[in-house]
Amino acid sequence: MTENIQGSNTRFVHAGQEFEPHTGAVVPPVHFSTTYAQEAIGKLRNGYEYGRGTNPTRDSLQAQLAGAELGKHAFSFSSGLAAEDSLIRAILRPGDHIVLGNDAYGGSFRLIDRVLGAWGIGNTPVDMSNEQALTAAIEKNKAKLVWVETPSNPMMTITDIAKVAQIAHAAGALLVVDNTFASPFLQQPLTLGADIVVHSTTKYIGGHSDVVGGAVIVKDDELAEKIGFIQFAVGAVSGPMDAFLTTRGLKTLGVRMRAHNENAEKVAHWLRERKEVERVLYPGFEDHPGHDIAKKQMSGFGGMVSVQFSGGEAAARKIAESTKLFTLAESLGGIESLMNYPSEMTHASVKGTELAVPVNLLRLSVGIEDVADLIDDLDRAFGAL
Ligand SMILES: Cc1ncc(COP(=O)(O)O)c(C=O)c1O
């Protein structure tokens, strides 16, 4: 049903969301059953056997995610990191190597370095905009995976997906893109040459800060078979209620992202005019080093804005603790505005490493509230400096 549907919003609403044939229920019911009656030993009804392997609510989310990213196969997990862990273990073996951006999300780096490192997976962080360094790191380590986050969390670095795909493929590596910050409404990495997309669906896809989840999406059947096997054999699947909430969130992704884009742009411009601000990291600014690439590969600049303060750590901390509408909290991508101090919160695990985040930086996840109220909130907080 999804092949002929062109528009993102139509795919978000309809892919995998056929009405339930028994009653005609337009919203497919949530299936909580962990097991399924067999007609005879091993004779399954439509392939359903046991909830870790298949569940209709998860299947419908997976079809929706595949449609959203213009992929062929999607796998839904209990968190973004569970998705990343299963993906890496599906593809790599001890002795294999990952080249990743040197400003990757701290939790992804912790998983790759501290967890999978102990099981023999090597890693080299590189500046993804440095083609020579990237090529050298892949070739020297015979890397099998290149891992890109664009925009990156929280430095808002933009990486040219098509170019990195070419470099990775020429050296025999696969390209993974973590598309969490952009969301499939603004960017579809599989259409730009990436082999695999991962998401923390906890963020924009879920969209309401009420469900933790992750996803892996691919086009290739052989890759899908390997990932499907690990999903089943390891079992970090999303539960039915989580799958339902994620599906419900994804249906409205397009309308939410438009509001996030608009609000973030206004907030970024307002911040840039403040004398207390040293730098605003936002790919929508023409002088952002990744602006032209972002314009080429994204259909909007997203809802994330990072800001560095001339008053250093003390100023960043004061603002973080002074806003009222921007809630000081981990996570991002929900309808409500959040403020995060990465060096002590989301990225505390990479303190002291090459991936450490500046101590004068705050990350804003700009929500869909009325932007005048958001700016008033920031203005009042700036008054506390
Ligand atoms: C870019 C990015 N990737 C992956 C993750 C991990 O996802 P989760 O927290 O759902 O495990 C996060 C979480 O913040 C993230 O920001």
The ligand as a Gaussian input file, in Angstrom:
#p B3LYP/6-31G(d) Opt

LIG

0 1
 C       21.246000      11.468000      18.772000
 C       20.848000      10.408000      19.742000
 N       21.012000       9.115000      19.407000
 C       20.667000       8.119000      20.252000
 C       20.159000       8.384000      21.506000
 C       19.831000       7.250000      22.447000
 O       18.466000       7.038000      22.513000
 P       17.660000       6.511000      23.804000
 O       17.840000       7.513000      24.891000
 O       16.265000       6.365000      23.303000
 O       18.283000       5.189000      24.171000
 C       19.971000       9.710000      21.892000
 C       19.437000      10.018000      23.239000
 O       19.502000      11.133000      23.697000
 C       20.333000      10.743000      20.983000
 O       20.175000      12.041000      21.318000

